[in-house]
Amino acid sequence: MVNIDFSWLVGPYGIIGAFLFTFLVGLIPFVSPSNAIIALGIALAFPDMNRFGIGLAVAAGATTAKTIHFTASYGTGKIIEKRRGKKRSVGKYGRLTMYILNVVAAATPLPDEWIVIPMGLSKVNVVWFVLTYFTGKLIITVPSAYLGNAIAPFLFGAFGENGLVFGLIFAAIGVVITVIFIVVDMEKVTLKILRRLGIIREEQLKQPEDNS
């Protein structure tokens, strides 16, 4: 399990430290801890810190790190196109679906490389990538920060400053949330909802762009 000891950076630098810690952790693909757990933990450890500021800093740090992953995939996509001598494009409905899935992926505790990397390889608009990813992160980090702040008095009252107990609590929360999203295939569920709402149709996902 990844150690999420953020006190060495958040303690001295506050909100900026929360941003920097999340950014550094987010650079590690696939194995970085949930941003919800990071936001909750920081709010719990520093109950006097602004709750919305924590959620915002964690979301911004995660988005900045993931944009680097996106950019690397974007560059790889261009190299692949150059070698193949053929330009691939994603239809507008395909891009719309990717943006919506990006919000969903960012708002879950599971690794989101399953959508970030394909979006980079497909060379979708980086601005829309950042906006949708950041939105998804805000959905999960801000409530987590408020939750951490709310339960801090109870936990400190019950367990004092026992770091081992807090570590076990974070681990348990992370396991429960992760199991939920492993059992529920969010990609399939989201696509099913979009089809039911009539936002996309199966053939639209494969619709090529008119490059003329």
N, C-alpha and C positions, 0 to 999 in steps of 0.2 A: 504494500500500500504506500502511496506517495505521501511523504510527510508534508503537512501544510502549516509548518511553523512560520507564520507571517509576522510574529512580534518583532523580530530583528529589524524589519524594514518599516512596518506600519507604526510601531511605537514611536520612533524618532521623527517620522515624516508625515504621519496622519493620512489624510486622503490621498496625497501624492504617493505615499508609500504603498497604499492599497492598489493604486493604479500600476505602479512599477512592479509590485509583487505579482499581480495577476498577469501582467504582460510577460514577465520572465517565465512564469509557469506555463502560460499559454503557448510559448514557443515550442514546447515539447509536444510533438504530435501524438495523438492516440492515448497517452497515459496521464495527461494532466487531470487533476481532480476537478470535480464539478464546481462551476462558478457559483452555483447556489450555496454550496457548502462553504466556499471561501467567504462569500458575503455574509452568510449567517455567522461564521466563526469570528470574523472581524467585528461584527456588531456585538457579538456576545462578549468578546474579550475587551472591547473598548466601548462600553455602553454610553459614554458621553460624546462619542463621535456622531456627527450628523448622519442619520440613517439613509436619507435619500442620497447624500453625498457618497456614502459607501457603495450603494447600489450602482450609482452612476460611474464611480471610479472603477469598480470591478468590471462593469459592462464595457467601458471604454478601453480598459487594459486588454480584455479578452478580444475585443474587436480589432485593436491595433495588431496584436499578435497574429490573429487569424487572417488579417489582410496580407501579412507577409507570406503566409502559406498560399493564399489565393494568388498573389502576384507571382510566386515561384511556379505555380501550376499554369498561370497565364503564359509565362515565358516558355514553359515546356510545350504548351499547345502551339505556340507560334513556331517553335523549332520543328515540331512534328509536321506541321503544315508545309514548312519550307522544304523538308526532306521528301515529303510525298508529292509536292508540287500541286497540291489540291487544297482549296480552302473549304473547311467545314463550317456550316452555320446552323444555328438553332433557331427554329421558328419562333414567332412572337409569343405563341401560347406555351411553347416549351420553356422560354425564358421566364414567363409569368409563373409557371409551375415551379421552376427552380427558385425564384425569389420567395414564393410562399413557403416552399419546403425549407428554405434557408432560415426563415423566421421560426419555423417549427423546430428545426435542428438546434438552433441557438437557444431555444427556450427549454431544451431537455438536458439532463445531466450526462447523456451519453456522448462519446466522441462524435464531432460533427464533420469529420473529414470526408464522410460518405457523400456529402453534398458540396462541401467547400472545394475539394479537388476537382470534381467534374465541372463545377461552375468556372473554375479557372481555366481548365482545359478547353471549355466551350467558349472562352473569351467573352463572357457576358460583361455588362457595364459595371465597372468597379465601384462607381458611386452608388448604384442600386444595391450592389453586394454589401457595401458598408452600411447603408441605411437599413436594409432588411436584417442583417446580422445583429446590428446594434439594437434594433427594436426587439428582436427575440431575446437578447441578453437582458435588456431592461425588464422584460416580462418576468424573468426568473430571479434576477439579482435584487431588485428593489423590494419585492415582498419578502425575500429571504433576509435582507438586512433588517427590515421592520420586525420580522419574526424573532431574529436573534436578539434584538434589543428588548423585545417584549418578554422573552423567557429568561433573560440574563438575571434579573433579581431573584427569580425562583431557583435557578441552578446555583447561583452563588450562595443563596440562603441554605440550600440543601446540601451542597457539596463543598462549599468554600471555594478555594482556588486550586483544587485538585486537578492538575493538568491531565492525569491519566483518565479520570472520569470524563472530562470534556472530550478527550481524544476518542474514547469509546463511544460517546454520544454522537460525535461527528461521523464516526465510522458506521454506526448503526443506521443513522439517517441516510447516509450515502448509499449503503447497501439496499435499503428499502426502496429508495427512489430509483436506483439503477435497475433493480429487479422488475419494477413496474414497467419501465420503458423497454426492458428486454422482452418481457412477455407481450407488450403491445407494440406491434410494428408500426411506428409513427408514420413512416413513409407511405405504407399501404393505406393506413387509416386516413391520412390527409388527402391522398389522391382519390379515395372513395368519396370523401366529403365533397371535394371539388367537382367530381362528376355528378353527384347527387344534386348539387346546387346549380349545375349547368354552366359552371365557369369554364371547364375544359371538357373535351371529348377525346377519346382514345386516339383518333386520327390526328388531332391537333398537336399532340405531343411529338409527332413525327413530321409535322408540317415544315418544309424547308422555307427559308427566306428567299424572296425575290431579290437577287443581287444585281439585277439590271439597273 
